[in-house]
Amino acid sequence: MHRSGSSLTASLLQSAGLHIGRKLLGADSVNIKGHFENIDFYEFHRGVLRSQAIMEDGWTLQGKINVEDRFVEQAKEIVAKNSVSRVWGWKEPRTTLFLDFWSDLLPEAKFLLIYRSPWEVVDSLYRRGDPTFQEHPELALKVWHQYNQIIRDFYDHFSNRCLLANINTIVNFKESYIKAINQKFKTNLTAPESTVYDPSLFHAQPLDSYRPSLVNHYCPEAVEMYQELDARAWWPDEKPNFSWRELIKPVYKAEAFQEWVNTSNQERENKALRVQLQNFQSQLHQTQGELEHSQTQLHQIQGELERSQTQLHQTQEKFAYSKSQLHQTQGELHQTQGELHQTQVEFKRSQSQLHQTQRELEHSQNQLHQTQEELENSQTQLHQTQEEFAYLKSQLHQTQGELHQTQVEFKRSQSQLHQTQRELENSQTQLHQTQAELENSQTQLHQTQAELENSQTQLHQTQTELKRSQSQLDQTQEELAQSHSQVYQSQRELEQSQIQLHQSEALLEQSQAQLHQSEALLEQSQAQLHQKQEEWNRLQTQLYQIQEKLEQSQTQQHQIQAKVQQFQMQLHQTEEQLKQSQTQLHQTQEQLQQSQTQLHQTQEQLQQSEIQLHQTQGELELSQFQQALGNDKDGQDQMQYKLLVWEACRAYHNKALTKMQECLQQSLKYTPFSGTQTVNDWLESFAKFSSEKGCELDTYSLTNSEEWKQLMGRAVRVKPILGTSRFVGQT
């Protein structure tokens, strides 16, 4: 059960060595040391309750909660995730509602069952301020009874797997409690640390409190249940301690009147608090006016601060821009100086190349002069050679003419010689014929001697002519040989002249080639000289431009430095104004914090007063309605039924439909009517209550709400209570 000391017990067990999970619910104003609740099991239980339309906090009177199959696998996953140690467990108050489920799922599990007196649990729930119990204070005892009844029944069935203990016994005998766990469940937990328990955080009822008697008077079954738990629980000396029964005394009328007096005193205090609240409200309005004025000043200061920051930001941007320009200018200056140095080096190298080129040019010019002189000599020799060649050529033509004439004469002489040879051959042929005839005509020799003599005479003439022809032929051959020798000599002279001519032409071509090379070198040198001059002019132009840029950069740098100094002065002034603004802002913030603190205190007092006033009004209305019911002669069940219906009407009037549904659902256990009659009685009661409050009941809105529709399915199956016995309809 909630507020039964389970967080304290879990912290003791964790200190003793029990693994209770890695992801635990954190601390809050209720449990400043933490709840020590495993979030996995916390979310699982709330999810199951939510799936069955039960309040997630676990405020239910339902006996058994069935876990759907879809949650079983999720539960197994949670167990597998958290069972990382041999001895492990978890703490979560809603586990009480699922003891049977976990017992079946984990048959080897052991259960540490903690309980606390009903008056202490109810007091802790009231002090915690749960809305459910603020609206239904009697529900706290019923929930306590329901939870602890489940614990008692579970212990009766599985006592060998459980250790039941009162939280007060655990607090007073912490080490003995750990030893009892080790002895019963064969564990090896160590003694908890002494600093775990803080007595100031554990509130117990004073011995003179009337609340145990009040619980016994209005809910004796809760006291009986508490006594049964003590009878079954573990005690160090195995003797139950029932000393708390001395706190239970009869409830006298004087106590009721004393409660009346206390209520009146509370109303008087509430009235004084309302007056004080009005004074606080007037002070609050005044403070709010001052706060608004301070906020206006603060907005003005913030506006000035924003403007100052804007100016500062602009100044910083300008300064950064000027600084970047300065760096850029310096970079350009360094680059320009580097280029200037490189240009100077190249200029010096160009000058050295120019001097070398000039020397080569002078050398080329000297060679050119020499070449020109050689060319002139060659041209002179060529001219002379050409004249000699022309003379030799004319002689050659003349010799060729004579040679041609000689060849013609030689051909004619050859033709005459051929003719003479033919004639000679003919003469020889005739001679042979004559000899043949002579041989043949030896007998006629004598006859032809005369003819022979004539023939010999002719032969001598022919031989003479032949000798003369041969002499002429010899003379002609001699002339021809002379002509051939002259031609050969002329050809040799011509060949020598041609050789000299070719040598002269080769020398001329060589001289011309050298001349062209010299001219090309000269043109190249002149082009390089022209190019160097252009580069020199361009470098001088760049140098002038760089010098101008440098002067401009220096001028801009001086201007930027002046602006930076001006900006620094403005920045210093702005910083002083900012400090003043911050001082004023700090003062305003302190005043604002003081005002907020006063406002917060006033609001807390107002909330407490409203809570007390609401409780007092609720108790007063409840007392009046109970007094009205007390005057009736109806039975206890009918009074309970009317009381629950009246609380449902008030819950609906306060827009608390969930509470309305719970009260009407509880009234079904005590209704003396049938299902239809019960619904009609509800509507009449709602209409009457609304009429008393000065408003009209919206029946359509009521009957069409989800809470009302859920009630209808249960209400129609309700059977009325007969006599004074209780019979609860199955829902």
Rosetta blueprint (number, residue, H / E / L):
1 M L
2 H L
3 R L
4 S L
5 G L
6 S H
7 S H
8 L H
9 T H
10 A H
11 S H
12 L H
13 L H
14 Q H
15 S H
16 A H
17 G L
18 L L
19 H E
20 I L
21 G L
22 R L
23 K L
24 L E
25 L L
26 G L
27 A L
28 D L
29 S L
30 V L
31 N L
32 I L
33 K L
34 G L
35 H L
36 F L
37 E L
38 N E
39 I H
40 D H
41 F H
42 Y H
43 E H
44 F H
45 H H
46 R H
47 G H
48 V H
49 L H
50 R H
51 S H
52 Q L
53 A L
54 I L
55 M L
56 E L
57 D L
58 G L
59 W L
60 T L
61 L L
62 Q L
63 G L
64 K L
65 I L
66 N L
67 V L
68 E L
69 D H
70 R H
71 F H
72 V H
73 E H
74 Q H
75 A H
76 K H
77 E H
78 I H
79 V H
80 A H
81 K H
82 N H
83 S L
84 V L
85 S L
86 R L
87 V L
88 W E
89 G L
90 W L
91 K L
92 E L
93 P H
94 R H
95 T H
96 T H
97 L H
98 F H
99 L H
100 D H
101 F H
102 W H
103 S H
104 D H
105 L H
106 L L
107 P L
108 E L
109 A L
110 K L
111 F E
112 L E
113 L E
114 I E
115 Y E
116 R L
117 S L
118 P H
119 W H
120 E H
121 V H
122 V H
123 D H
124 S H
125 L H
126 Y H
127 R H
128 R H
129 G L
130 D L
131 P H
132 T H
133 F H
134 Q H
135 E H
136 H L
137 P L
138 E L
139 L H
140 A H
141 L H
142 K H
143 V H
144 W H
145 H H
146 Q H
147 Y H
148 N H
149 Q H
150 I H
151 I H
152 R H
153 D H
154 F H
155 Y H
156 D H
157 H H
158 F L
159 S H
160 N H
161 R H
162 C E
163 L E
164 L E
165 A E
166 N E
167 I H
168 N H
169 T H
170 I H
171 V H
172 N H
173 F L
174 K H
175 E H
176 S H
177 Y H
178 I H
179 K H
180 A H
181 I H
182 N H
183 Q H
184 K H
185 F H
186 K L
187 T L
188 N L
189 L L
190 T L
191 A L
192 P L
193 E L
194 S L
195 T L
196 V L
197 Y L
198 D L
199 P H
200 S H
201 L H
202 F L
203 H L
204 A L
205 Q L
206 P L
207 L L
208 D L
209 S L
210 Y L
211 R H
212 P H
213 S H
214 L H
215 V H
216 N H
217 H H
218 Y H
219 C L
220 P H
221 E H
222 A H
223 V H
224 E H
225 M H
226 Y H
227 Q H
228 E H
229 L H
230 D H
231 A H
232 R H
233 A L
234 W L
235 W L
236 P L
237 D L
238 E L
239 K L
240 P L
241 N L
242 F L
243 S H
244 W H
245 R H
246 E H
247 L H
248 I L
249 K L
250 P L
251 V L
252 Y L
253 K H
254 A H
255 E H
256 A H
257 F H
258 Q H
259 E H
260 W H
261 V H
262 N H
263 T H
264 S H
265 N H
266 Q H
267 E H
268 R H
269 E H
270 N H
271 K H
272 A H
273 L H
274 R H
275 V H
276 Q H
277 L H
278 Q H
279 N H
280 F H
281 Q H
282 S H
283 Q H
284 L H
285 H H
286 Q H
287 T H
288 Q H
289 G H
290 E H
291 L H
292 E H
293 H H
294 S H
295 Q H
296 T H
297 Q H
298 L H
299 H H
300 Q H
301 I H
302 Q H
303 G H
304 E H
305 L H
306 E H
307 R H
308 S H
309 Q H
310 T H
311 Q H
312 L H
313 H H
314 Q H
315 T H
316 Q H
317 E H
318 K H
319 F H
320 A H
321 Y H
322 S H
323 K H
324 S H
325 Q H
326 L H
327 H H
328 Q H
329 T H
330 Q H
331 G H
332 E H
333 L H
334 H H
335 Q H
336 T H
337 Q H
338 G H
339 E H
340 L H
341 H H
342 Q H
343 T H
344 Q H
345 V H
346 E H
347 F H
348 K H
349 R H
350 S H
351 Q H
352 S H
353 Q H
354 L H
355 H H
356 Q H
357 T H
358 Q H
359 R H
360 E H
361 L H
362 E H
363 H H
364 S H
365 Q H
366 N H
367 Q H
368 L H
369 H H
370 Q H
371 T H
372 Q H
373 E H
374 E H
375 L H
376 E H
377 N H
378 S H
379 Q H
380 T H
381 Q H
382 L H
383 H H
384 Q H
385 T H
386 Q H
387 E H
388 E H
389 F H
390 A H
391 Y H
392 L H
393 K H
394 S H
395 Q H
396 L H
397 H H
398 Q H
399 T H
400 Q H
401 G H
402 E H
403 L H
404 H H
405 Q H
406 T H
407 Q H
408 V H
409 E H
410 F H
411 K H
412 R H
413 S H
414 Q H
415 S H
416 Q H
417 L H
418 H H
419 Q H
420 T H
421 Q H
422 R H
423 E H
424 L H
425 E H
426 N H
427 S H
428 Q H
429 T H
430 Q H
431 L H
432 H H
433 Q H
434 T H
435 Q H
436 A H
437 E H
438 L H
439 E H
440 N H
441 S L
442 Q H
443 T H
444 Q H
445 L H
446 H H
447 Q H
448 T H
449 Q H
450 A H
451 E H
452 L H
453 E H
454 N H
455 S H
456 Q H
457 T H
458 Q H
459 L H
460 H H
461 Q H
462 T H
463 Q H
464 T H
465 E H
466 L H
467 K H
468 R H
469 S H
470 Q H
471 S H
472 Q H
473 L H
474 D H
475 Q H
476 T H
477 Q H
478 E H
479 E H
480 L H
481 A H
482 Q H
483 S H
484 H H
485 S H
486 Q H
487 V H
488 Y H
489 Q H
490 S H
491 Q H
492 R H
493 E H
494 L H
495 E H
496 Q H
497 S H
498 Q H
499 I H
500 Q H
501 L H
502 H H
503 Q H
504 S H
505 E H
506 A H
507 L H
508 L H
509 E H
510 Q H
511 S H
512 Q H
513 A H
514 Q H
515 L H
516 H H
517 Q H
518 S H
519 E H
520 A H
521 L H
522 L H
523 E H
524 Q H
525 S H
526 Q H
527 A H
528 Q H
529 L H
530 H H
531 Q H
532 K H
533 Q H
534 E H
535 E H
536 W H
537 N H
538 R H
539 L H
540 Q H
541 T H
542 Q H
543 L H
544 Y H
545 Q H
546 I H
547 Q H
548 E H
549 K H
550 L H
551 E H
552 Q H
553 S H
554 Q H
555 T H
556 Q H
557 Q H
558 H H
559 Q H
560 I H
561 Q H
562 A H
563 K H
564 V H
565 Q H
566 Q H
567 F H
568 Q H
569 M H
570 Q H
571 L H
572 H H
573 Q H
574 T H
575 E H
576 E H
577 Q H
578 L H
579 K H
580 Q H
581 S H
582 Q H
583 T H
584 Q H
585 L H
586 H H
587 Q H
588 T H
589 Q H
590 E H
591 Q H
592 L H
593 Q H
594 Q H
595 S H
596 Q H
597 T H
598 Q H
599 L H
600 H H
601 Q H
602 T H
603 Q H
604 E H
605 Q H
606 L H
607 Q H
608 Q H
609 S H
610 E H
611 I H
612 Q H
613 L H
614 H H
615 Q H
616 T H
617 Q H
618 G H
619 E H
620 L H
621 E H
622 L H
623 S H
624 Q H
625 F H
626 Q H
627 Q H
628 A H
629 L H
630 G H
631 N H
632 D L
633 K L
634 D L
635 G L
636 Q H
637 D H
638 Q H
639 M H
640 Q H
641 Y H
642 K H
643 L H
644 L H
645 V H
646 W H
647 E H
648 A H
649 C H
650 R H
651 A H
652 Y H
653 H H
654 N L
655 K L
656 A L
657 L H
658 T H
659 K H
660 M H
661 Q H
662 E H
663 C H
664 L H
665 Q H
666 Q H
667 S H
668 L L
669 K L
670 Y L
671 T L
672 P L
673 F L
674 S L
675 G H
676 T H
677 Q H
678 T H
679 V H
680 N H
681 D H
682 W H
683 L H
684 E H
685 S H
686 F H
687 A H
688 K H
689 F H
690 S H
691 S H
692 E H
693 K L
694 G L
695 C L
696 E L
697 L L
698 D L
699 T H
700 Y H
701 S H
702 L H
703 T H
704 N L
705 S L
706 E H
707 E H
708 W H
709 K H
710 Q H
711 L H
712 M H
713 G H
714 R H
715 A H
716 V L
717 R L
718 V L
719 K L
720 P L
721 I L
722 L L
723 G L
724 T L
725 S L
726 R L
727 F L
728 V L
729 G L
730 Q L
731 T L
